[in-house]
Amino acid sequence: MKNPEDIKLVVREKYAELAIAGETAGGCCGQGSEGCGNVYTIMADEYTKVEGYAPEADLGLGCGIPTDHAGLRPGMTVLDLGSGAGNDVFIAASIVGAEGCVIGVDMTPEMIARARRNATSLGAANVEFRLGEIEHLPVDRDSVDVILSNCVLNLVPDKKSAFAEMFRVTKPGGHFCVSDIVLDGEIPPAMRDAALLYAGCVAGAQQKDEYLQHITDAGFSAVEVRAEKVINIPQSAVDQLAADVPAEERTLGSTRILSITVTGRKA
């Protein structure tokens, strides 16, 4: 699983499966839902009290609520990276209003299709969904006020390019707010190449300091961790995600898995 294209293939296939499973489960596939395979929802935060929340767009695949810290205002142009079925897109759309616009980008065609169906059913006229990869965003330079992302950048093999693309498309004076998974401690060697640990947002995560350094290197300033929590992954979930690893080696050891919500600005 060291090949970036192999990683993308595994992630794309798994998230296509989750998009389809979520629909056949009948709408919301939130935390603990059997429809999405609850091993992928254990990092999710509770969205039900957030204004603009659309249950049919929530697959429970996030690890924070970035809209809480994003400073969204009416009329803004917002970009959501790895937009999935549209959960954060529709919340942002309710804040920026008819004068604003929210663009969702996802690399999984099944997710884009589901998000577009959700937009139609919700009558959301100020949103659009584009198929594309975060390392090669189908978005113009200096065109968005705010970037959001929720538990997605950890899935991107080339994070340096991802943050560089984020910087490219942000307007001068614009900013980002992303929730993501980072590590405190090293994942044991036997677990590093477990394919589904990538899709489960674990093996693709970086050390916290390294992750924040990539953001600064991309050119963002005023980088701040606005929220942080420890994610406890049950052994049963580790066993499921690392089924191809010998049972006696299926452990994350002393590694702490952290959910962080980070903001930064483009001068």
Protein Blocks (a to p, Z undefined) as FASTA:
>chain_A
ZZmklmmmmmmmmmmmmmmmmmmnopaadehiaklopmlmmmpccfklpghiafklmgol
acbdfklmnopaehiacddehklnolmmmmmmmmnommbccddddfbfklmmmmmmmmmm
nopakbccddddfklccbdehkbfbdcdehklmmpmblmlmmmmmmmmpcghiacddddd
ddedjddfklmmgmklmmnommmpccfklmmmmmmmnopahiacfbdcdddddfklmmmm
mmmbcfklmcghjadcdddddddddZZ
